[in-house]
Amino acid sequence: MDKLRNMILRKTVYDIRHSGYLKRCNVTLAKPLSELFNYPKSKFKFFAKNQTGLFGIHELISFEGFYTLKERTQIECDDFVNEICNPNRKRNLVTIFDQLSNSLCCLADMAEFIRTAHSDKSFIAASEDCCISINTIVERLNTNKDLYTSLKQVITDGDKYLMTEEDRHVCELFLFDFELNGIHLEEKKRQYVVDLNNFILITGQQFMIAAEKPRVVDRTGLPDVLLKEYSSIVDKLIVGHPSSQSEDPILREVAFKVFYSSNAESEQLLDNLLECRHKLALTCGFPSYAHRALKNSIAENPIFVMEFLDTLNTELRTRSVIDYKTMKKANNNNTVSPWDVQYLTNRIKQNHLKYAMIDYASYFSLGDCMEGLNMIFNQLYDINLLFEDIKPGEGWDERIYKLAVTHRTEGLLGYIYCDFFERTGKLHNDSHYVIKGGRQLSDDSYQNPIVVVMLNVVWRENNGPVLLHPGSVENLFHEFGHAIHSMLGRTRYQHVNGTRCATDLAEFPSVLMEYYATQPQVIKHYAKHYKTRQPIPEDMLKKLCSSKCLFAASEMQLQLFYSVLDQYYHTRPLQTLSTTDLLGKLQVEYYGLPHIKNTVKHIGM
């Protein structure tokens, strides 16, 4: 396999050298990705004099550039709006709409990412101000009747210029976005929709903040095992997590009941959120919020979704019962409760593996996993990931990698920035962010996409390469599935580029990549011990891959239950049942374990 990898690398170097790509970019070809990611420079040129700004945007050498970009975007948007509304416009409508959308998205998406990822307070404040301003522009455009009328007329009567099926489809998507916000309604109802949207946004933020708060309860009467586990302030105990991995069953039970105890504030916020979403849907002409959310999905409507979920439930029940019997046996034949599941399944999986996780991680260095991804992408899509030196000022942290995605015959497809290492203040979610979507330009060239893959792995300072546990490998492959989707989805319009497709379709490429992360015939080609460079032993590989099937049914049953609960919450007003009562009722039918009285697991994080 090393020979194959080196052959691919040499072939790629030849093709790219002769394409002229190297004349434009500072690409490192001498070393494979495994070495570049396993043994990076200890310090990047983060504090050197900036040659460029964030993502190569010159204005963002300083945080003040956000204000310049904001003003420029405002002017561009005004020009596009005037062109759309001009009866004597010189080009087809969907192209102008897409340019308007592109202008807003390029700034909004990038600013939103910097707001969450940058460590400099000045950049955070400037990007947050930019996000607020762009949202204000979007809200104003969403209520612009002239824009809606121009679009509606083109869909009804056709454009004055040639219009393809792709043009019509994108026009209909833009129209749908307008009508989601009630643009087609009379003025009084339109304003009501704006007010509802604002209330939903604020209430949703308040709900998330409340859900993330630790539970603060009186210490009086609590068992010692709980008092020893959590910190206290005076006579209050602060329970920040449910201790689901503890070996002590009493601690697991008590911590679960305290952490997920009834929370009147959060329950009221959820009730308000669901009520306003239902009112919004009815006002905009939908039977329910679920109908509104599913309108442009593959599923299309809640009836189909529930038919699918009910069928899946029928098929899963007998399989998940077997899983719960396995858990019960491991629990000394004691009843399995919700607080036992994570502990028992992890223990059983660990026993099945027969090796410690660190033993497995020794075969999955970050660099070797990146080499594995590169191998897969080359063989599937004829593309390669090439390391490119990042310029001072281009990144938002010292340890950002930049990869150029190149095709053997088509050349550069786009860039992936890799923000892999944990740091103070960084979000803990592994994520994929679109910074700039791809689209065809007026001169027939292509606006190449730019994305970020964000992980949270621990940097090993002067202590060898970063080693990933198998679960982290799956996360890496999942997020790169999204990233490559963004690279390969080279549509004419950015509004439908890459992951900007139907929501239920957007997860397909990433889930596909997860399968490659768990297939033995793939793993054996790149998983090598970081010291000995020996491939992962056959026995370890078989144990690892077979462990992925353990409790697959019960884990899917839990996700099924969450999906059903979401559908019920959003297809009808709650009326007589509270959100907690409905959860308890549905849990009997769609999950293998009973609801615990006086707990609100749907509200805790």
C-alpha positions in Angstrom: 0.0 0.0 0.0 2.9 2.3 0.7 4.0 1.8 -2.9 0.5 2.7 -4.1 0.4 5.8 -2.0 3.8 7.0 -3.2 2.8 6.3 -6.8 -0.4 8.3 -6.3 1.6 11.1 -4.7 4.2 11.2 -7.6 1.4 11.1 -10.1 -0.4 14.0 -8.4 2.8 16.1 -8.2 3.4 15.6 -12.0 -0.2 16.5 -12.9 -0.3 19.6 -10.7 3.1 20.8 -11.7 2.1 20.7 -15.3 -1.3 22.4 -14.6 0.5 25.6 -13.5 -1.1 25.4 -10.0 2.2 25.5 -8.2 3.0 28.9 -9.8 0.1 30.4 -8.0 0.2 28.6 -4.6 2.7 27.8 -1.9 2.1 24.0 -1.8 4.3 21.6 0.1 4.8 18.4 -1.9 7.9 17.0 -0.4 6.2 15.3 2.6 3.1 13.1 2.8 0.1 14.3 5.0 1.0 11.7 7.6 4.3 13.5 8.4 2.9 17.0 8.1 0.0 16.3 10.5 2.0 14.1 12.9 5.1 16.3 13.2 4.0 19.9 12.4 6.0 23.0 13.1 5.8 23.8 16.8 4.8 27.3 16.0 3.1 28.7 12.9 3.7 32.3 11.7 0.7 33.5 13.7 2.3 36.5 15.3 4.5 37.5 12.3 3.6 40.7 10.5 0.4 39.9 8.6 0.8 39.5 4.9 -2.9 39.0 4.4 -6.2 38.9 6.4 -8.4 36.0 7.6 -9.0 33.5 4.8 -6.8 35.6 2.6 -9.3 38.5 2.7 -7.0 41.6 2.7 -9.5 43.8 4.7 -9.3 41.4 7.6 -5.7 42.1 8.5 -7.5 44.0 11.2 -10.8 43.5 12.9 -11.8 46.9 11.5 -12.1 45.3 8.1 -15.4 43.8 9.2 -16.9 47.3 9.2 -15.5 47.9 5.7 -16.9 44.6 4.4 -20.2 45.3 6.0 -20.6 48.7 4.3 -19.5 47.2 0.9 -22.0 44.4 1.2 -24.7 46.8 2.0 -23.9 48.8 -1.2 -23.7 45.6 -3.3 -27.1 44.4 -2.0 -28.8 47.7 -2.8 -27.4 47.6 -6.3 -28.6 44.0 -6.8 -32.1 44.9 -5.4 -32.3 47.8 -7.8 -31.3 45.6 -10.7 -33.9 42.9 -9.8 -36.7 45.5 -9.7 -35.6 47.2 -12.9 -37.9 46.1 -15.8 -35.1 46.8 -18.2 -32.6 44.5 -16.5 -29.9 43.0 -18.8 -29.7 39.4 -17.5 -31.9 36.6 -16.1 -33.4 37.1 -12.7 -32.1 34.0 -10.9 -28.5 35.0 -11.6 -29.0 38.4 -9.9 -30.8 36.7 -7.0 -28.0 34.3 -6.6 -25.4 37.0 -6.6 -27.4 38.9 -3.9 -27.5 35.7 -1.9 -23.8 35.1 -2.4 -22.9 38.6 -1.3 -24.8 38.1 1.9 -23.7 34.5 2.6 -20.0 35.1 2.0 -19.9 37.7 4.7 -22.5 36.3 7.1 -21.1 32.7 7.1 -17.5 33.9 7.6 -18.4 36.4 10.3 -20.5 33.8 12.2 -17.6 31.4 12.1 -15.1 34.0 13.3 -17.5 35.0 16.1 -17.4 31.5 17.5 -13.8 30.5 16.6 -11.5 33.5 17.1 -9.8 34.2 20.4 -9.3 37.9 19.9 -12.1 39.9 21.6 -11.8 42.7 19.0 -12.4 40.3 16.2 -15.3 38.6 18.1 -17.0 41.9 18.7 -16.6 43.1 15.1 -17.8 39.9 13.6 -20.8 39.8 16.0 -21.7 43.3 15.0 -21.4 42.2 11.4 -23.7 39.2 11.9 -26.3 41.5 13.5 -26.1 43.9 10.6 -26.4 41.2 7.9 -29.4 39.7 9.8 -31.0 43.1 9.7 -30.4 43.3 5.9 -31.8 39.8 5.4 -35.0 40.6 7.4 -35.5 43.8 5.4 -35.1 41.8 2.1 -37.4 39.1 3.3 -40.2 41.7 3.6 -39.4 43.5 0.3 -42.6 43.0 -1.7 -41.0 44.2 -5.0 -38.4 41.5 -4.9 -41.1 38.9 -4.2 -43.3 40.2 -7.0 -40.4 40.1 -9.5 -39.6 36.6 -8.6 -43.2 35.4 -8.6 -43.8 36.9 -12.1 -40.8 35.1 -13.5 -42.0 31.8 -12.1 -45.5 32.3 -13.4 -44.8 33.9 -16.8 -41.2 32.9 -17.5 -38.1 35.2 -17.7 -37.4 37.5 -20.6 -34.1 35.6 -21.0 -33.5 31.9 -21.5 -34.5 29.9 -18.5 -33.4 26.3 -17.8 -34.9 23.8 -15.5 -32.1 24.5 -13.1 -32.9 28.2 -13.2 -36.6 27.5 -12.5 -35.8 25.2 -9.6 -33.5 27.7 -7.9 -36.1 30.5 -8.5 -38.7 28.3 -6.7 -36.4 27.8 -3.8 -35.9 31.5 -3.5 -39.7 32.0 -3.7 -40.2 29.4 -1.0 -37.8 31.2 1.3 -39.8 34.4 0.8 -43.1 32.6 1.5 -41.7 30.9 4.6 -41.5 34.5 6.1 -45.1 35.4 5.0 -44.1 37.9 2.2 -47.3 36.9 0.3 -49.5 37.9 3.3 -51.3 41.2 3.9 -49.2 43.9 5.8 -50.7 43.2 9.3 -50.0 39.4 9.0 -46.5 40.1 7.6 -45.6 42.1 10.6 -47.0 39.4 12.8 -44.7 36.9 11.1 -41.7 39.2 11.7 -42.7 39.5 15.4 -43.1 35.7 15.7 -39.7 35.1 14.1 -38.0 37.5 16.5 -39.7 35.9 19.5 -38.8 32.4 18.3 -35.1 33.5 17.9 -34.9 35.1 21.3 -36.8 32.3 23.1 -34.7 29.6 21.4 -31.5 31.3 22.6 -32.9 31.6 26.1 -33.9 27.9 26.0 -30.4 26.8 25.0 -28.8 28.9 27.7 -31.1 27.5 30.3 -30.6 24.0 29.2 -26.8 24.3 29.5 -26.9 25.6 33.1 -25.9 23.2 35.8 -28.6 22.2 38.3 -28.2 24.0 41.6 -30.0 22.1 44.5 -30.1 22.1 48.3 -27.5 19.8 49.8 -29.8 18.8 52.6 -30.9 15.2 52.4 -28.7 14.3 49.4 -26.6 11.1 49.7 -22.9 11.4 50.5 -21.9 9.8 47.1 -23.5 12.8 45.4 -21.9 15.4 47.7 -18.5 13.9 47.1 -18.9 14.0 43.3 -19.9 17.6 42.8 -18.8 21.0 44.1 -20.8 23.2 46.4 -21.4 26.8 47.1 -22.5 27.3 50.8 -25.6 25.1 51.1 -26.1 24.5 47.4 -24.8 21.6 45.3 -23.9 22.3 41.7 -24.6 19.3 39.4 -23.2 20.0 36.0 -23.5 16.5 34.4 -25.4 13.2 35.1 -22.3 11.0 35.9 -23.4 8.5 33.3 -20.0 6.8 33.2 -19.7 6.2 37.0 -19.2 2.7 38.2 -21.4 3.5 41.2 -25.0 2.7 40.3 -26.3 4.8 43.2 -24.4 7.8 42.0 -25.6 7.3 38.4 -29.2 7.1 39.6 -29.2 10.0 42.0 -27.2 12.2 39.6 -29.6 11.4 36.7 -32.6 12.3 38.8 -31.1 15.6 40.0 -29.6 16.7 36.7 -32.8 16.0 34.8 -35.1 17.2 37.5 -38.2 19.3 36.6 -37.2 22.8 35.5 -40.1 25.2 35.3 -38.2 27.9 33.5 -37.0 25.6 30.7 -40.4 23.9 30.4 -42.1 27.2 30.0 -39.6 28.4 27.4 -40.1 25.2 25.4 -43.9 25.6 25.6 -43.6 29.2 24.4 -41.3 28.2 21.6 -43.5 25.4 20.3 -46.6 27.6 20.5 -45.1 30.4 18.5 -43.7 28.0 15.9 -47.2 26.6 15.5 -48.7 30.1 15.1 -46.0 31.0 12.6 -46.8 27.9 10.5 -50.6 28.5 10.6 -50.1 32.2 9.7 -48.0 31.3 6.7 -50.5 28.8 5.4 -49.1 25.5 6.7 -51.0 22.9 8.8 -48.1 22.7 11.3 -44.5 23.7 11.8 -43.5 20.2 10.8 -45.2 20.7 7.4 -43.3 24.0 7.0 -39.9 22.5 7.9 -40.4 19.5 5.6 -41.7 21.3 2.6 -38.5 21.2 0.6 -37.0 18.0 2.0 -36.9 14.6 0.4 -39.6 13.4 2.9 -41.9 16.4 2.0 -44.5 16.0 4.7 -45.0 14.6 8.3 -47.3 11.8 7.2 -44.5 10.2 5.2 -42.0 10.8 8.1 -44.3 9.1 10.6 -45.0 6.1 8.2 -41.2 5.7 7.9 -40.6 6.0 11.7 -43.5 3.5 12.5 -42.1 1.0 10.0 -38.7 1.4 11.5 -40.0 1.0 15.0 -41.7 -2.3 14.1 -38.4 -3.6 12.6 -36.3 -2.4 15.5 -38.2 -3.5 18.5 -37.2 -7.2 18.6 -33.6 -6.3 17.9 -33.4 -3.6 20.6 -35.0 -6.0 23.1 -32.1 -8.3 22.6 -29.7 -5.4 23.3 -31.5 -4.6 26.6 -31.3 -8.3 27.6 -27.6 -8.2 27.0 -27.4 -5.0 29.2 -29.5 -6.7 31.9 -27.2 -9.7 32.0 -24.2 -7.4 32.4 -26.0 -5.7 35.2 -26.2 -8.9 37.3 -29.8 -9.4 36.0 -30.9 -6.2 37.7 -33.4 -4.0 35.8 -31.8 -1.7 33.4 -32.7 2.0 33.9 -32.0 5.0 31.7 -29.0 6.0 33.8 -27.4 2.6 33.3 -27.4 2.4 29.5 -24.3 4.5 28.7 -22.2 2.9 31.4 -23.2 -0.7 30.5 -22.9 -0.4 26.8 -19.4 1.2 27.1 -18.3 -1.5 29.5 -19.5 -4.3 27.3 -17.9 -2.8 24.2 -14.6 -2.4 26.1 -14.7 -6.0 27.2 -15.5 -7.1 23.6 -12.5 -5.1 22.3 -10.1 -6.9 24.7 -7.6 -4.0 24.3 -7.5 -0.7 25.9 -8.5 2.3 23.9 -5.0 3.7 23.9 -3.8 0.5 22.2 -6.2 1.2 19.4 -5.4 4.9 19.3 -1.7 4.0 18.7 -2.7 2.8 15.2 -4.7 5.9 14.4 -2.4 8.9 14.5 -4.0 12.1 13.1 -1.5 12.1 10.2 -2.2 8.5 9.2 -5.9 9.1 9.3 -5.5 12.1 7.0 -3.4 9.9 4.7 -6.3 7.4 4.8 -8.8 10.1 3.8 -6.6 11.2 1.0 -6.3 7.7 -0.3 -10.1 7.2 -0.3 -10.7 10.5 -2.0 -8.2 9.8 -4.6 -9.6 6.4 -5.5 -13.2 7.5 -5.3 -13.1 10.9 -6.9 -9.6 11.3 -8.4 -8.8 14.2 -6.0 -6.0 14.9 -3.6 -5.5 16.9 -0.4 -2.3 19.0 -0.7 -0.8 20.8 2.3 -0.5 24.6 1.7 1.5 26.9 3.9 -0.8 29.3 5.6 0.3 33.0 5.4 0.6 35.2 8.5 -2.8 36.7 9.3 -4.7 34.1 7.2 -5.6 31.9 10.3 -7.4 32.6 13.5 -5.1 30.5 15.7 -1.5 29.2 15.7 -2.4 25.7 14.8 -4.5 26.0 11.6 -3.8 23.8 8.6 -4.8 24.6 5.1 -5.4 22.0 2.4 -5.8 22.6 -1.3 -8.3 20.1 -2.8 -7.2 19.3 -6.4 -8.5 17.2 -9.2 -6.2 15.4 -11.5 -7.6 17.0 -14.6 -9.7 20.0 -13.4 -7.1 21.4 -11.0 -7.9 23.3 -7.9 -11.5 22.7 -6.5 -11.3 24.7 -3.2 -9.7 24.9 0.2 -10.3 23.2 3.5 -9.0 24.9 6.7 -8.4 22.4 9.5 -9.0 23.7 13.0 -8.3 20.4 14.9 -7.0 21.2 18.3 -8.8 22.2 21.5 -8.2 25.5 23.1 -9.8 27.7 25.7 -13.1 29.2 24.6 -13.4 27.0 21.5 -16.8 25.3 20.9 -16.7 21.6 21.8 -18.8 20.4 18.8 -17.0 18.8 15.9 -18.3 20.7 12.9 -18.1 21.7 9.2 -18.5 25.3 8.3 -19.0 26.7 4.8 -17.1 30.0 4.6 -17.7 30.6 0.8 -20.0 28.5 -1.4 -19.1 27.6 -5.0 -20.7 29.1 -8.0 -20.2 29.8 -11.7 -19.0 33.3 -12.5 -20.0 35.5 -15.4 -16.7 34.8 -17.2 -17.3 31.0 -17.0 -14.6 30.6 -14.3 -15.6 29.1 -10.9 -15.8 30.6 -7.4 -14.1 27.8 -5.5 -15.6 26.9 -2.1 -13.8 27.5 1.2 -14.8 25.4 4.2 -13.5 24.8 7.8 -13.4 21.4 9.5 -13.4 21.9 13.3 -12.5 19.1 15.8 -11.4 19.1 19.4 -8.4 16.8 19.8 -5.7 17.3 22.4 -2.4 18.7 21.2 0.6 16.6 22.3 3.4 19.1 22.9 6.8 17.4 22.1 5.3 14.0 22.9 4.8 12.4 19.6 1.9 12.6 17.2 -1.8 13.2 18.1 -3.5 9.8 18.5 -7.3 9.4 17.9 -9.6 7.0 19.5 -11.8 5.1 17.0 -14.8 7.4 17.8 -12.8 10.5 17.0 -11.7 8.8 13.7 -15.4 8.4 12.8 -16.0 12.1 13.6 -13.0 13.1 11.4 -14.3 11.1 8.5 -17.9 12.4 9.0 -16.8 16.1 8.9 -14.6 15.5 5.9 -17.6 13.9 4.2 -19.3 17.3 4.5 -16.2 19.1 3.4 -15.7 17.0 0.2 -19.4 17.4 -0.5 -18.8 21.1 -0.6 -15.9 20.7 -2.9 -17.6 18.3 -5.4 -21.0 19.9 -5.5 -20.0 22.3 -8.2 -23.4 23.7 -9.1 -24.0 26.8 -11.2 -25.6 28.6 -8.3 -24.2 29.0 -4.7 -27.8 28.8 -3.3 -27.8 25.0 -3.9 -24.0 24.4 -3.7 -22.6 21.4 -1.8 -24.3 21.0 1.6 -26.9 23.7 0.7 -29.2 21.0 -0.6 -32.2 19.3 1.0 -31.4 19.0 4.7 -32.1 15.3 4.9 -29.8 14.7 1.8 -27.0 16.8 3.2 -26.0 14.1 5.8 -25.6 11.3 3.2 -22.0 12.0 2.1 -20.9 12.4 5.7 -22.5 9.2 6.8 -21.0 7.4 3.8 -17.6 8.5 5.0 -18.3 7.1 8.5 -18.8 3.7 6.9 -15.3 3.9 5.3 -13.9 4.7 8.8 -15.3 1.3 10.1 -14.6 -1.0 7.1 -11.6 -3.4 7.7 -10.7 -3.5 4.0 -10.1 0.3 4.2 -8.7 0.6 7.7 -5.9 -1.9 7.1 -4.4 0.3 4.4 -3.7 3.3 6.6 -3.9 2.3 10.3 -0.3 1.8 11.4 1.4 2.0 14.7 2.9 5.4 15.1 6.2 4.0 16.4 6.7 0.6 14.8 4.8 1.5 11.5 3.3 -2.0 11.6 -0.3 -2.3 10.4 -3.0 -2.9 12.9 -3.1 -6.6 13.8 -6.0 -8.7 12.2 -7.4 -9.6 15.6 -7.6 -6.0 16.8 -9.1 -5.0 13.5 -11.8 -7.6 13.6 -12.7 -6.7 17.2 -12.9 -3.0 16.4 -15.1 -3.4 13.4 -17.4 -6.0 15.0 -17.8 -3.7 18.0 -19.6 -1.2 15.8 -22.5 -3.6 15.6 -22.9 -3.9 19.3 -26.1 -2.1 20.5 -26.7 -0.7 17.1 -30.4 -1.5 17.4 -30.9 0.1 20.9 -28.9 3.2 19.8 -31.0 3.6 16.7 -34.2 3.0 18.8 -33.2 6.0 21.0 -32.7 8.2 17.9 -36.0 7.0 16.5 -37.7 8.0 19.8 -36.2 11.5 19.6 -37.4 11.8 16.0 -40.9 10.8 16.9 -41.0 13.2 19.8 -39.8 16.0 17.6 -42.6 15.2 15.1 -45.3 15.1 17.7 -44.1 18.4 19.3 -44.2 20.1 15.9 -47.3 18.6 14.2 -50.0 19.6 16.6 -50.6 22.0 19.5 -50.0 20.3 22.9 -53.4 21.3 24.4 -54.0 19.0 27.4 -50.6 17.2 27.5 -47.4 18.9 28.7 -44.2 18.3 26.8 -43.1 16.0 29.6 -46.4 14.0 29.7 -46.2 13.5 25.9 -42.6 12.4 26.3 -43.7 9.8 28.8 -46.5 8.5 26.6 -44.4 8.2 23.5 -41.5 6.6 25.4 -43.7 3.6 26.2 -44.4 3.0 22.5 -41.1 4.0 20.8 -38.4 3.3 23.4 -37.3 0.2 25.3 -37.1 1.9 28.8 -39.7 3.7 30.8 -39.8 7.4 31.5 -38.6 8.3 35.0 -41.1 10.3 36.9 -40.3 14.0 37.7 -37.5 14.1 35.1 -37.3 16.2 32.0 -34.6 14.7 29.8 -35.8 16.5 26.7 -34.8 19.8 28.4 -31.4 18.9 29.9 -28.3 18.9 27.6 
